[in-house]
Amino acid sequence: MAIRNLKRNGLTPGIIHKNIGVDFKNIYILTLKMKLIIPIFLIIALSLNAKALAVASDYLEGNTLTLMEGSSRIYSIRLQNPDSYESRFKVDYDKQFMKAMGFEEEYVLPPQSTARIEFNVTAPEYDEKDNLFAVSYTVHQLSGGSGGTFFLTKISKNFKLKVEKKPDENPSKLDVKHDDKSFADYNYAVYAIAVLAFLLYILGRGLLKKTKHRKDFIKNRKIIK
């Protein structure tokens, strides 16, 4: 039975086959290599995930900054160095809509420190067909860490700039003129009514005097007769 199994596996009875021992040895060596490679990959992965940079920014609802055409607003970001060593950073930003205030080519952050950068964001002229823009900025880490291999990082962020049309001032001006005109017409009407009442008073008084004078004339005439 054993001889048949050997023949089935391609082996000849009575002959020592050294290849069987070699195969087990290769498997053992391969297993040892895998045990060494896995921790190395884990160390590299942890090193890549460990970022010595954090960027915080002003909160925008829906990540959208809404401005009226031609108006401006301050938008700020904060560079944070959470590590125990000094780091240098560089900031690139969209200069079409943003202008940095007190901008520096490089920002040197001591350990556990923060740097605030303010941008003056200005809305362009309103265009009904194109009133939503993407504004972006990127923070690059230039140096950091001490000894060994250090992975420099960068963080890119963006937000939307929505431009609204400036309200037309002409309708409000017309309304004000209309109100003034109505007020003037009311004054003229009151003045006209007062003059008319005075004229009616004078006229009525004249008629009363004339009627009384006539009655007195008729009465005196009857007495004479």
ABEGO torsion letter per residue (X at the ends): XAAAAAAAAGBBBGBBBAAAAAAAAAAAAAAAAAAAAAAAAAAAAAAAABBABBBBBBBBBGGBBBBBBGBBBBBBBBBBBABABBBBBBBBBBAAABBBBGBBABBBBBBGBBBBBBBBBBBBBBBAABABBBBBBBBBBABEEBEEBBBBBBBBBBBBBBBBBBBBAAAAAAAAAAAAAAAAAAAAAAAAAAAAAAAAAAAAAAAAAAAAAAAAAAAAAAAAX
